[in-house]
Amino acid sequence: MKSNTQLKKSFIRLITCCFAITLLSGQTFAETGHGEEEEHGEEGHVELTQEQIKHAGITLATVTSGTIRDVLPVYGVVATNAERVQSVTARFDGVIREVKKSVGDPVRKGEPLVTVEANESLKTYSIVSALNGAVTQRNANAGEHTTDIPLLVVQDFSTVWVELSVFPKDVAQVELGQRVRILSLDSTHIAEGKIIYIAPLGQTGNQAIMARALIDNPNGIWKPGLFVNAQITRAEIAAPMVIRNEALQIVEDNPVVFVRGEEGFEARTVTLGRTDGEIIGLPQL
């Protein structure tokens, strides 16, 4: 077994029984007032003061029961929610007197967008926005005549679609209503949604079936056109004890957690159960 010094250098992400260490410091700690590392206790046992724990940035978290997801990994692209788009057209043909918005401008529902003078009545009327959103197209200027082309296009980005590519061999595992976790390519942003549509036809380009998920986008983080990773939840399995992946350490090729007791942290080899890439089930501890 490794010495305490080596165990400290491996350190730590879990304390069980009452607490679990979930952040890894990577530092070797020194005893206060000395230049040597603190090495009290038996082999596989590490003692740290509260000051050392605080300085190392070690976080304690309670070990509880949890749910492990059985997921189907896929990739996709963010798309505009086509049900939240307004093509602004003139009800009565006429001359455009004023266009109040440009591309990129935010708009509120009920806000005037365009003023038109009708050809027959010569009366001026306003066209208002039916959505909260932003102008994404402008095809009109003052003095021009209205045509069949939309004067403006307004899109609401508070929700977006994510069009997922599912390979034919996996299509039978995908159903309407399934939960989906969407992750940005750098995994810094995560959103939850549900499958709302599965295309009846395949795509010739990538030989995949498109499954569409709907996600909330209140802060505008998810931009149409961006590629994403996704996890379609096939099942959820209850587990009596779970830890986060980062809580697990490998010591001498064995999976280990560090258990906090009255006298410090004890390295304890564990048997691993099912994992979904984020949490791991422990059959026993």
C-alpha positions in Angstrom: 0.0 0.0 0.0 1.2 3.5 -0.7 2.6 5.6 2.1 0.6 8.5 3.7 2.7 10.9 1.7 1.8 9.2 -1.6 -1.9 9.0 -0.6 -1.9 12.7 0.2 -0.4 13.4 -3.2 -3.1 11.3 -4.8 -5.8 13.2 -2.9 -9.1 13.0 -2.5 -12.6 13.6 -3.4 -14.8 11.7 -1.2 -15.7 11.4 2.4 -18.4 8.9 3.2 -20.3 7.9 6.3 -21.2 11.5 6.9 -19.4 13.5 4.2 -17.7 13.2 0.8 -14.8 15.2 -0.6 -15.7 16.4 -4.0 -12.9 18.7 -5.1 -9.3 17.7 -5.7 -6.5 20.0 -4.4 -3.5 18.2 -5.8 -1.4 19.9 -3.1 0.8 18.2 -0.5 0.1 19.7 2.9 2.6 20.8 5.5 2.2 20.7 9.2 1.8 24.2 10.7 5.1 25.6 11.7 7.1 22.8 10.2 8.6 22.1 6.8 7.8 18.4 6.9 4.5 16.7 5.9 2.2 15.5 8.5 2.2 11.7 8.6 0.3 10.5 11.7 -1.9 7.4 11.7 -1.7 4.0 10.1 -1.0 3.2 6.5 -3.8 4.4 4.2 -4.7 7.0 6.8 -4.3 10.7 6.2 -4.7 13.4 8.9 -5.5 17.0 7.9 -6.3 19.9 10.1 -9.3 22.1 9.4 -6.9 24.8 8.2 -5.3 22.4 5.7 -8.7 21.3 4.4 -9.8 24.9 4.0 -6.5 25.9 2.3 -6.7 22.9 -0.1 -10.2 23.9 -1.2 -11.6 20.5 -0.3 -15.4 20.4 -0.3 -17.4 18.1 1.9 -20.7 16.7 0.6 -23.1 14.2 2.1 -23.3 10.8 0.4 -27.0 10.0 -0.4 -29.1 7.7 -2.6 -29.5 8.9 -6.2 -30.7 8.2 -9.7 -28.3 7.0 -12.4 -29.4 7.7 -16.0 -29.0 5.1 -18.8 -28.3 7.4 -21.7 -27.9 7.3 -25.5 -25.2 9.8 -26.5 -25.9 11.7 -29.7 -24.9 15.0 -31.3 -27.1 17.8 -32.7 -27.4 21.4 -33.7 -29.4 24.3 -32.2 -32.2 25.6 -34.4 -34.8 28.3 -34.2 -38.1 27.3 -32.7 -40.1 27.7 -36.0 -43.4 28.1 -33.9 -42.0 31.3 -32.4 -41.4 33.3 -35.6 -43.4 36.2 -37.0 -43.2 37.2 -40.7 -44.4 40.8 -40.6 -46.6 41.6 -43.6 -49.0 44.5 -44.5 -52.7 43.7 -44.1 -53.6 46.3 -46.7 -51.2 47.2 -49.6 -49.8 50.7 -49.5 -46.7 52.9 -49.0 -44.4 52.3 -46.1 -44.1 55.5 -44.1 -41.9 54.3 -41.2 -39.9 51.2 -40.2 -39.2 51.5 -36.5 -36.8 48.5 -36.1 -33.5 47.3 -37.6 -31.9 43.8 -37.6 -30.9 42.8 -34.1 -33.2 45.2 -32.3 -35.2 43.7 -29.4 -39.0 44.0 -29.6 -41.8 43.5 -27.2 -45.2 42.0 -27.9 -47.6 44.7 -29.0 -44.8 47.1 -30.0 -45.3 49.1 -33.3 -42.9 47.9 -36.0 -44.0 49.4 -39.3 -46.3 52.2 -40.3 -48.1 51.9 -43.7 -50.4 54.3 -45.6 -53.1 52.1 -47.3 -53.6 52.7 -51.1 -57.4 52.6 -51.0 -58.3 54.4 -47.8 -55.2 56.6 -47.6 -55.3 56.0 -43.9 -52.2 55.2 -41.9 -52.0 52.0 -39.8 -49.4 50.4 -37.7 -48.3 46.8 -37.7 -47.3 45.5 -34.2 -45.2 42.6 -33.0 -47.0 39.4 -32.0 -43.9 38.2 -30.1 -41.2 39.2 -27.6 -38.0 38.6 -29.5 -35.6 40.2 -31.9 -35.6 41.4 -35.5 -33.7 38.9 -37.7 -34.7 40.2 -41.2 -35.6 43.6 -42.6 -36.8 43.9 -46.1 -38.5 47.3 -46.0 -37.7 51.0 -46.0 -39.7 54.2 -45.8 -41.1 55.3 -49.2 -41.3 51.7 -50.6 -44.4 49.9 -51.6 -45.5 46.8 -49.7 -45.1 43.5 -51.5 -45.6 39.8 -50.7 -42.1 39.7 -49.1 -42.2 40.1 -45.3 -41.4 43.6 -44.2 -39.6 42.3 -41.1 -39.1 38.9 -39.4 -39.2 38.7 -35.6 -38.0 35.6 -33.8 -38.5 34.6 -30.1 -35.3 32.9 -28.8 -36.6 32.2 -25.3 -37.0 28.6 -26.4 -35.1 26.8 -29.1 -35.1 23.5 -30.9 -32.2 21.1 -30.8 -32.2 18.8 -33.8 -30.5 15.6 -32.8 -29.0 13.0 -35.3 -29.9 9.5 -34.3 -28.4 6.6 -36.2 -30.8 4.0 -37.6 -29.6 1.3 -35.2 -30.6 3.5 -32.2 -34.0 4.8 -33.5 -36.0 2.1 -31.7 -34.6 3.5 -28.4 -35.9 7.0 -28.9 -39.5 8.0 -28.1 -41.5 11.1 -27.8 -41.4 12.7 -24.3 -38.0 11.3 -23.4 -35.8 13.6 -21.4 -32.7 15.0 -23.1 -29.6 16.7 -21.6 -28.0 19.2 -23.9 -24.3 20.1 -23.5 -22.3 22.7 -25.2 -19.2 21.3 -26.9 -17.0 22.6 -24.1 -19.5 21.3 -21.5 -19.7 24.7 -19.8 -23.5 25.0 -20.5 -26.1 22.3 -19.8 -29.8 22.4 -20.5 -32.7 19.9 -20.0 -35.4 19.3 -22.5 -37.7 16.6 -24.0 -38.1 14.9 -27.4 -41.1 16.6 -29.1 -40.7 15.2 -32.7 -39.1 12.3 -34.5 -38.8 12.6 -38.2 -40.5 9.9 -40.3 -37.8 10.1 -43.0 -34.1 9.8 -42.9 -31.5 12.3 -43.9 -29.5 11.5 -47.0 -26.5 13.6 -46.0 -25.6 11.8 -42.7 -27.9 8.8 -42.9 -29.5 9.6 -39.6 -33.0 10.2 -38.3 -33.7 13.6 -36.8 -35.2 13.8 -33.3 -36.1 17.3 -32.1 -35.9 18.5 -28.5 -37.3 21.6 -27.1 -35.2 23.5 -24.4 -35.6 26.8 -22.6 -33.2 29.5 -23.5 -33.9 32.4 -21.1 -30.4 33.9 -21.3 -29.9 33.4 -25.0 -27.0 31.1 -24.4 -28.1 28.6 -27.0 -27.6 30.1 -30.5 -29.2 28.6 -33.5 -26.5 27.0 -35.8 -24.3 25.9 -32.9 -23.3 22.2 -32.6 -24.0 20.4 -29.3 -23.6 17.1 -27.6 -26.7 15.4 -26.1 -27.7 12.5 -23.9 -31.2 11.0 -24.4 -32.3 9.3 -21.2 -33.5 5.8 -21.9 -34.1 4.8 -18.3 -33.4 6.0 -14.7 -32.1 3.5 -12.1 -32.4 4.1 -8.4 -29.1 3.5 -6.4 -28.9 3.4 -2.6 -25.5 5.2 -2.6 -23.9 7.4 -5.3 -20.9 9.6 -5.6 -19.8 12.0 -8.2 -17.2 10.8 -10.7 -14.7 13.3 -9.4 -14.9 11.9 -5.9 -13.2 8.6 -7.1 -9.4 8.3 -6.9 -7.3 5.5 -8.3 -4.6 4.3 -5.9 -2.3 1.4 -7.1 -4.9 0.7 -9.9 -7.7 0.3 -7.4 -10.8 2.6 -7.1 -10.6 4.4 -3.8 -12.6 6.9 -1.8 -11.3 8.7 1.3 -13.6 8.3 4.3 -13.6 10.9 7.0 -13.5 9.6 10.5 -12.7 11.1 13.9 -9.0 10.9 13.3 -8.7 11.9 9.7 -9.3 10.4 6.2 -9.1 6.7 5.5 -8.5 5.3 2.0 -11.1 2.7 1.3 -11.2 0.5 -1.8 -14.7 0.3 -3.3 -16.6 -1.8 -5.8 -18.1 0.3 -8.6 -21.6 0.0 -9.9 -23.4 1.6 -12.8 -22.3 5.1 -13.9 -23.8 7.6 -16.3 -20.6 9.6 -16.7 -21.5 12.0 -13.9 -22.3 9.9 -10.9 -21.3 6.3 -9.9 -23.3 3.9 -7.9 -21.6 2.1 -5.0 -23.1 -1.4 -4.2 -21.5 -1.1 -0.7 -19.0 0.9 1.2 
